[in-house]
Amino acid sequence: MAIQALTKEPFNMVIAGVGGQGNVLLSAFVGNALLNKGYMISVADTFGVSQRGGSVASHIKISKDTLYSSVTLNGQADVLLGMEPVETLRVLGEFGNPEVITIVNPRPVYPTGGVSYPDLEKVKEAIEQLSAKTSYVNATEVALSMGNPILANIILLGALVGANLLPINKDDMMPILEERFPGKILETNIQAFEKGMAMIAEA
């Protein structure tokens, strides 16, 4: 598959989730792969009240030759990778627009302290209404079937790359994964990455 060229300058991506899901790791992986391809990258991570369990949004701004300020302007996201449904909807409300492409892990992270969670089907309906295209990747379920729920973020990374929305492909990501994960852990993460690529192809 040909690598997608940047469709605008700058190209804005946001990763939405909650603390502990791996937003920051994903933004680092994507940013490093893009840097290795010669793109100018700005990355910023914004945290809610609680670092673990609170809102986390990672902003990646991509350009061919200009270094822009990192945080996405309201309504200017081009791609949104949602690691959690409600957080995806919240970020869409701030940074979305009629052209945004959204990839979502539909598995909720339920709040503690007796706080109720919105109806999931209504959340998904709202996400679809606010996106030009929405793809669901059941990353948590597949990660659990692989024996480790933390693999969900690598599955989502594979889905993102497989969606052909960014100017990077599997070959660009392999050195990043090899640097991060040793031995058999690398093999498992490559399997998770490849599952994500396959899942987005079927979404």
C-alpha positions as CSV (number, residue, x, y, z in Angstrom):
1,M,0.0,0.0,0.0
2,A,1.3,3.4,-0.9
3,I,2.1,5.8,1.9
4,Q,-0.5,8.6,2.4
5,A,0.9,12.0,1.6
6,L,0.1,14.9,3.9
7,T,-3.2,16.4,2.8
8,K,-2.7,19.7,4.5
9,E,-0.1,21.9,6.3
10,P,0.1,21.3,9.2
11,F,-1.6,18.0,9.6
12,N,-3.1,17.6,13.1
13,M,-3.6,14.3,14.9
14,V,-5.0,13.9,18.4
15,I,-4.9,10.7,20.6
16,A,-7.6,10.7,23.2
17,G,-7.8,8.5,26.3
18,V,-7.4,8.3,30.0
19,G,-4.2,8.0,32.1
20,G,-2.7,4.6,32.1
21,Q,-3.8,3.6,28.6
22,G,-0.6,4.6,26.9
23,N,-1.4,7.8,25.1
24,V,2.1,9.3,25.7
25,L,3.8,6.1,24.5
26,L,1.8,6.1,21.3
27,S,2.5,9.7,20.6
28,A,6.2,9.1,21.0
29,F,6.1,6.1,18.7
30,V,4.3,8.0,16.0
31,G,6.4,11.2,16.4
32,N,9.7,9.3,16.2
33,A,8.6,7.4,13.1
34,L,7.7,10.7,11.4
35,L,10.9,12.3,12.5
36,N,12.9,9.4,11.0
37,K,11.1,10.1,7.7
38,G,12.2,13.7,7.8
39,Y,9.0,15.5,8.9
40,M,8.9,18.4,11.3
41,I,6.9,17.2,14.4
42,S,5.5,19.0,17.4
43,V,4.1,16.8,20.2
44,A,2.2,17.9,23.3
45,D,0.5,15.8,26.0
46,T,-2.3,17.4,28.1
47,F,-3.4,15.8,31.3
48,G,-6.6,16.0,33.4
49,V,-6.9,16.2,37.1
50,S,-5.6,12.7,37.7
51,Q,-2.7,11.4,35.7
52,R,-4.0,7.8,36.0
53,G,-7.7,7.6,35.2
54,G,-8.0,11.2,34.2
55,S,-8.3,12.7,30.7
56,V,-5.2,12.6,28.5
57,A,-4.9,14.1,25.0
58,S,-1.8,13.8,23.0
59,H,-1.4,16.3,20.1
60,I,0.9,15.6,17.1
61,K,1.3,18.3,14.5
62,I,3.0,17.2,11.3
63,S,4.7,19.4,8.6
64,K,7.0,18.9,5.7
65,D,9.3,21.8,6.6
66,T,7.8,24.0,9.4
67,L,7.9,23.6,13.2
68,Y,4.5,24.7,14.5
69,S,3.2,25.2,18.0
70,S,2.2,21.8,19.3
71,V,-1.4,22.0,20.6
72,T,-4.1,21.6,18.1
73,L,-6.4,24.6,17.6
74,N,-10.1,24.1,18.3
75,G,-11.8,22.4,15.4
76,Q,-8.6,21.6,13.5
77,A,-8.0,17.9,14.1
78,D,-7.5,15.8,10.9
79,V,-7.3,12.4,12.6
80,L,-8.4,11.4,16.1
81,L,-7.3,8.1,17.6
82,G,-9.7,7.4,20.5
83,M,-8.5,4.9,23.1
84,E,-11.8,5.3,25.1
85,P,-15.3,6.3,23.8
86,V,-16.3,9.1,26.2
87,E,-12.8,10.7,25.9
88,T,-13.1,10.4,22.1
89,L,-16.4,12.2,22.2
90,R,-15.1,14.9,24.5
91,V,-12.0,15.6,22.3
92,L,-14.2,15.6,19.2
93,G,-16.3,18.3,20.7
94,E,-13.3,20.5,21.1
95,F,-11.1,19.6,18.1
96,G,-13.3,17.9,15.7
97,N,-14.8,19.2,12.4
98,P,-16.9,17.7,9.6
99,E,-13.8,16.3,7.9
100,V,-12.1,14.5,10.8
101,I,-11.4,10.8,10.6
102,T,-11.9,8.9,13.8
103,I,-10.6,5.5,14.9
104,V,-12.0,4.3,18.2
105,N,-11.5,1.6,20.7
106,P,-15.1,1.1,21.9
107,R,-14.2,-0.4,25.3
108,P,-15.2,2.0,28.1
109,V,-13.0,2.8,31.0
110,Y,-15.6,3.2,33.8
111,P,-15.1,6.0,36.3
112,T,-14.6,5.2,40.0
113,G,-16.6,6.7,42.9
114,G,-20.0,5.6,41.7
115,V,-20.1,8.0,38.8
116,S,-22.4,6.7,36.0
117,Y,-21.2,6.1,32.5
118,P,-23.3,7.4,29.6
119,D,-25.1,5.0,27.3
120,L,-22.4,3.5,25.1
121,E,-24.6,3.3,21.9
122,K,-25.5,7.0,22.3
123,V,-21.8,7.9,22.7
124,K,-21.0,5.9,19.6
125,E,-23.8,7.6,17.7
126,A,-22.5,11.0,18.7
127,I,-19.0,10.2,17.7
128,E,-20.2,9.1,14.2
129,Q,-22.3,12.3,13.8
130,L,-19.2,14.4,14.6
131,S,-16.8,12.5,12.2
132,A,-16.6,12.2,8.5
133,K,-15.7,8.6,9.0
134,T,-15.6,6.4,12.1
135,S,-13.9,3.0,12.4
136,Y,-14.1,0.8,15.5
137,V,-11.2,-1.4,16.5
138,N,-11.9,-3.7,19.5
139,A,-8.4,-3.4,20.7
140,T,-9.0,-4.2,24.4
141,E,-10.9,-7.4,23.6
142,V,-8.1,-8.6,21.3
143,A,-5.4,-7.6,23.8
144,L,-7.2,-9.6,26.5
145,S,-7.4,-12.6,24.1
146,M,-3.6,-12.3,23.7
147,G,-3.2,-12.4,27.5
148,N,-2.2,-8.8,28.2
149,P,-4.6,-5.8,28.1
150,I,-1.8,-3.3,27.8
151,L,-1.3,-4.5,24.2
152,A,-4.4,-2.5,23.3
153,N,-2.3,0.6,22.6
154,I,0.0,-1.3,20.1
155,I,-3.1,-2.8,18.4
156,L,-4.4,0.8,18.0
157,L,-1.0,1.9,16.7
158,G,-1.3,-0.9,14.0
159,A,-4.8,0.2,13.2
160,L,-3.6,3.8,12.8
161,V,-0.7,2.9,10.5
162,G,-2.9,0.4,8.6
163,A,-5.5,3.1,7.9
164,N,-3.0,4.9,5.7
165,L,-3.8,8.3,7.1
166,L,-0.2,9.3,8.0
167,P,2.9,9.3,5.8
168,I,4.4,6.2,7.6
169,N,3.9,2.5,7.2
170,K,4.8,-0.8,8.9
171,D,8.4,-0.7,7.8
172,D,8.8,2.7,9.4
173,M,7.4,1.5,12.7
174,M,9.4,-1.7,13.1
175,P,12.7,0.1,14.2
176,I,10.7,2.0,16.8
177,L,9.2,-1.2,18.2
178,E,12.6,-3.0,18.1
179,E,14.2,-0.1,20.1
180,R,11.5,-0.2,22.7
181,F,10.8,-3.9,23.2
182,P,13.4,-6.7,23.8
183,G,13.3,-10.3,22.8
184,K,10.0,-12.2,23.1
185,I,8.2,-9.0,24.2
186,L,9.0,-7.6,20.8
187,E,7.5,-10.6,19.0
188,T,4.3,-10.2,21.0
189,N,4.1,-6.5,20.3
190,I,4.7,-7.0,16.5
191,Q,1.8,-9.6,16.6
192,A,-0.4,-7.0,18.3
193,F,0.6,-4.3,15.8
194,E,-0.2,-6.7,12.9
195,K,-3.6,-7.6,14.4
196,G,-4.4,-3.8,14.5
197,M,-3.5,-3.5,10.8
198,A,-5.7,-6.4,9.9
199,M,-8.6,-5.1,12.0
200,I,-8.6,-1.7,10.4
201,A,-8.6,-3.3,7.0
202,E,-11.8,-5.1,8.0
203,A,-13.4,-2.2,9.8
